[in-house]
Amino acid sequence: MELTEEQRKRIEENRQKAILLRQEKSKFRAHTSQKPVVSQKVDQDNIITVTVAGQSYVDTEAGFLLNKDDLSDTNKQVSLAPEPNPILLKSEQPNCLECNQEFGISFLMTNFDHPVCDRCKEKFGKEKFDLITKTEAKKEYLLKDCDIDLRTPPLKFILGKNPHNSRWGEMKLYLILQVEKRALEVWGSEEEVERQIELRHEKQKASKLKMYKKKLKDLRKSTRSSLYTKVTKASHEHVFDSEIYNEKEDNYERTCITCGFHEIFEKM
């Protein structure tokens, strides 16, 4: 069956991808013994599927890779919209920010537009290229949803399973380097970010202290109420001297001039 012009273009485009992937795979193996960026598996129909940076292709065993859509229906309209990654032309390949070497495709470039090769990502690992959830980004860097999703350019993310329960919704994971940069854009400087974080901590401490004092005050009221019921059933009526206000404890005290009964109380 004769291929359409669009399919020929798509096949040629995928052939270029396969060449580039073989080059990157050989470079990666030469520099590290870590798990390669390219993985493949064979299904029940003996179809070889190659996965690269989250994108799956079918290995035709003829020197190039195809999407499954290219094999399923020759009359199907093929979309030729260019993909931002990988970079195919040698002249357009970026230099890694860490090792300054040219590379064509990487996890960080594909998912976050951050020009760092997979070799350097494996080398530095979580020390430099850790991921952070949206909740953590908002809490630790005092960012709002609009700072992350609406401010230009919106921060890129990948989806990951919730480690607490796989049945819960997927989490958005952001590159912590880009989150830190966005925090600087919002607050102006590292010092201001630290100052705002310290202010929030102080507010949280003050709120906890206020809640603690309220609970203690309620406990004192209930305790004194029970004591008052037992003590004030005396044989005479108390005659108190002047009330004394304790500003520190926010309460009052008075003493009966007849029997010496001393009472501490609060006014509502």
C-alpha positions as CSV (number, residue, x, y, z in Angstrom):
1,M,0.0,0.0,0.0
2,E,1.5,3.4,-1.0
3,L,2.2,5.9,1.8
4,T,0.8,9.4,1.7
5,E,3.2,12.4,1.5
6,E,2.4,13.3,5.1
7,Q,3.3,9.8,6.3
8,R,6.6,9.8,4.4
9,K,7.4,13.1,6.2
10,R,6.5,11.7,9.5
11,I,8.6,8.5,8.9
12,E,11.6,10.6,8.0
13,E,11.1,12.7,11.1
14,N,11.0,9.6,13.3
15,R,14.0,8.2,11.5
16,Q,16.0,11.3,12.5
17,K,14.7,10.9,16.1
18,A,16.0,7.3,16.1
19,I,19.4,8.3,14.9
20,L,19.6,11.0,17.6
21,L,18.4,8.6,20.3
22,R,21.1,6.0,19.3
23,Q,23.8,8.7,19.6
24,E,22.5,9.9,23.0
25,K,22.3,6.3,24.2
26,S,25.9,5.6,23.3
27,K,27.1,8.8,25.0
28,F,25.2,8.0,28.1
29,R,26.6,4.5,28.4
30,A,30.1,5.8,27.9
31,H,29.8,8.1,30.9
32,T,27.8,6.2,33.5
33,S,26.7,2.7,34.5
34,Q,23.3,4.0,35.6
35,K,20.0,2.8,34.1
36,P,19.8,4.1,30.5
37,V,17.3,6.7,29.5
38,V,16.0,4.4,26.7
39,S,14.0,1.4,27.7
40,Q,12.2,-1.2,25.6
41,K,9.7,-4.0,26.0
42,V,8.1,-6.7,23.8
43,D,4.3,-7.3,24.1
44,Q,2.3,-10.4,23.3
45,D,2.2,-9.6,19.6
46,N,6.0,-9.4,19.5
47,I,5.9,-5.6,18.9
48,I,8.9,-3.9,20.4
49,T,8.0,-0.6,22.2
50,V,10.8,1.8,22.9
51,T,10.2,4.5,25.6
52,V,12.3,7.6,25.8
53,A,11.6,10.4,28.3
54,G,8.0,9.2,28.7
55,Q,7.3,9.0,24.9
56,S,6.6,5.6,23.4
57,Y,7.6,4.5,19.9
58,V,7.3,1.2,17.9
59,D,10.6,-0.2,16.8
60,T,10.2,-1.2,13.1
61,E,13.6,-3.1,13.2
62,A,14.4,-1.2,10.0
63,G,16.5,1.5,11.5
64,F,13.8,4.0,12.7
65,L,10.9,4.3,15.1
66,L,7.3,4.9,14.4
67,N,4.3,6.0,16.5
68,K,1.5,3.4,16.7
69,D,-0.8,5.8,14.7
70,D,1.5,5.5,11.7
71,L,1.0,1.7,11.6
72,S,-2.7,1.5,12.4
73,D,-4.4,3.3,9.4
74,T,-2.7,4.5,6.3
75,N,-5.8,6.7,5.4
76,K,-5.7,8.4,8.7
77,Q,-4.9,12.1,8.6
78,V,-1.5,12.6,10.2
79,S,-0.8,15.6,12.3
80,L,2.6,17.2,11.5
81,A,2.6,19.7,14.4
82,P,6.3,20.0,15.5
83,E,7.2,18.9,19.0
84,P,9.3,21.2,21.1
85,N,11.6,18.3,22.1
86,P,13.8,16.5,21.2
87,I,16.0,19.0,19.2
88,L,16.9,17.3,15.9
89,L,19.2,19.7,14.2
90,K,22.8,19.7,15.4
91,S,23.0,23.4,15.1
92,E,20.0,23.8,17.4
93,Q,21.2,21.5,20.2
94,P,21.6,23.3,23.5
95,N,24.7,23.2,25.7
96,C,24.2,21.6,29.1
97,L,24.3,24.3,31.9
98,E,26.4,21.9,34.0
99,C,29.0,20.3,31.7
100,N,28.7,22.7,28.7
101,Q,28.4,19.7,26.3
102,E,25.8,19.7,23.5
103,F,22.9,17.3,23.9
104,G,19.8,16.5,21.9
105,I,17.3,15.2,24.4
106,S,17.0,14.9,28.2
107,F,14.4,14.5,30.9
108,L,14.8,18.0,32.3
109,M,14.7,19.6,28.8
110,T,11.7,17.6,27.7
111,N,9.6,18.1,30.8
112,F,10.8,21.4,32.2
113,D,12.6,23.2,29.3
114,H,15.7,23.2,31.6
115,P,18.8,22.6,29.5
116,V,20.6,20.0,31.5
117,C,21.6,16.6,30.0
118,D,20.7,13.3,31.6
119,R,24.3,12.5,32.6
120,C,24.4,15.6,34.8
121,K,20.9,14.9,36.2
122,E,22.1,11.5,37.3
123,K,25.4,13.0,38.6
124,F,23.8,15.7,40.8
125,G,20.5,13.9,41.5
126,K,18.2,15.3,44.2
127,E,20.9,17.6,45.5
128,K,20.2,20.0,42.7
129,F,17.3,18.7,40.6
130,D,14.8,17.6,43.1
131,L,11.0,17.9,42.5
132,I,8.5,19.5,44.8
133,T,4.7,19.3,45.1
134,K,2.5,22.3,44.6
135,T,1.4,22.2,48.2
136,E,5.1,22.3,49.4
137,A,5.9,25.1,47.0
138,K,3.1,27.2,48.3
139,K,4.0,26.5,51.9
140,E,7.8,26.7,51.9
141,Y,8.2,29.6,49.4
142,L,4.9,31.5,50.2
143,L,3.7,31.3,46.6
144,K,0.0,31.5,45.5
145,D,-1.7,29.5,42.8
146,C,-1.6,32.5,40.5
147,D,2.2,32.8,41.0
148,I,2.6,29.2,39.8
149,D,0.0,28.8,37.2
150,L,-0.8,32.3,35.8
151,R,2.4,34.4,36.1
152,T,4.3,34.3,32.7
153,P,5.6,31.8,32.0
154,P,3.6,29.3,33.9
155,L,5.8,26.7,35.7
156,K,6.0,23.4,34.0
157,F,5.2,20.2,35.9
158,I,4.9,16.4,35.6
159,L,2.2,14.2,37.2
160,G,3.2,11.7,39.8
161,K,1.2,9.2,41.9
162,N,0.4,10.1,45.4
163,P,2.8,8.1,47.7
164,H,0.3,8.1,50.5
165,N,-2.5,6.4,48.5
166,S,-2.3,5.4,44.9
167,R,-6.1,5.7,44.5
168,W,-5.9,9.4,45.3
169,G,-5.5,12.0,42.5
170,E,-2.1,12.5,40.8
171,M,0.2,15.2,42.2
172,K,1.8,18.0,40.2
173,L,5.5,17.9,40.6
174,Y,7.6,21.0,39.9
175,L,11.4,21.5,39.5
176,I,12.5,23.1,42.7
177,L,15.1,25.3,40.9
178,Q,12.3,26.9,38.9
179,V,10.1,27.3,42.1
180,E,13.0,29.1,43.8
181,K,13.4,31.4,40.8
182,R,9.7,32.2,40.8
183,A,9.9,33.0,44.6
184,L,12.6,35.5,43.8
185,E,10.5,37.0,41.1
186,V,7.6,37.4,43.5
187,W,9.5,38.6,46.6
188,G,12.4,40.4,45.0
189,S,15.3,38.8,46.9
190,E,16.4,35.8,49.0
191,E,16.4,38.0,52.1
192,E,12.8,39.0,51.6
193,V,11.8,35.4,51.1
194,E,13.5,34.5,54.4
195,R,11.9,37.5,56.1
196,Q,8.4,36.5,54.9
197,I,8.9,32.9,56.0
198,E,10.1,34.1,59.4
199,L,7.0,36.4,59.7
200,R,4.7,33.5,58.9
201,H,6.4,31.4,61.6
202,E,6.0,34.2,64.1
203,K,2.3,34.5,63.3
204,Q,1.8,30.8,63.7
205,K,3.6,30.8,67.0
206,A,1.4,33.8,68.2
207,S,-1.7,32.0,67.1
208,K,-0.8,28.8,68.9
209,L,0.0,30.8,72.1
210,K,-3.3,32.7,71.9
211,M,-5.1,29.4,71.6
212,Y,-3.2,27.9,74.5
213,K,-4.0,30.9,76.7
214,K,-7.7,30.7,75.8
215,K,-7.8,27.0,76.7
216,L,-6.0,27.7,80.0
217,K,-8.4,30.6,80.8
218,D,-11.4,28.3,80.2
219,L,-9.9,25.7,82.5
220,R,-9.4,28.2,85.2
221,K,-13.0,29.4,84.9
222,S,-14.3,25.9,85.3
223,T,-12.0,25.1,88.2
224,R,-12.8,28.3,90.1
225,S,-16.5,27.9,89.4
226,S,-16.5,24.5,91.2
227,L,-14.4,25.9,94.1
228,Y,-16.7,28.9,94.5
229,T,-19.7,26.6,94.8
230,K,-18.1,24.8,97.7
231,V,-16.4,27.7,99.6
232,T,-19.1,30.4,99.4
233,K,-21.6,28.2,101.4
234,A,-20.1,29.6,104.6
235,S,-22.0,30.6,107.7
236,H,-21.6,34.3,107.1
237,E,-21.7,36.7,104.1
238,H,-18.2,37.7,103.0
239,V,-17.3,41.4,103.1
240,F,-14.5,42.0,100.6
241,D,-12.0,44.8,100.5
242,S,-11.0,46.6,97.3
243,E,-10.5,44.5,94.1
244,I,-6.9,44.2,92.8
245,Y,-6.4,43.8,89.0
246,N,-3.6,41.6,87.8
247,E,-2.7,42.9,84.3
248,K,-0.3,40.1,83.5
249,E,-2.9,37.3,84.3
250,D,-5.9,39.4,83.2
251,N,-7.8,38.6,86.4
252,Y,-8.9,40.2,89.7
253,E,-8.4,39.2,93.3
254,R,-10.0,40.2,96.6
255,T,-10.0,39.2,100.3
256,C,-12.8,38.9,102.8
257,I,-12.0,41.3,105.7
258,T,-14.0,39.1,108.1
259,C,-12.7,35.6,107.6
260,G,-9.7,36.1,105.3
261,F,-11.2,34.2,102.4
262,H,-9.2,35.1,99.3
263,E,-10.7,34.9,95.8
264,I,-9.3,35.2,92.3
265,F,-11.7,35.8,89.5
266,E,-12.2,37.1,86.0
267,K,-14.7,39.5,84.7
268,M,-16.5,38.8,81.4
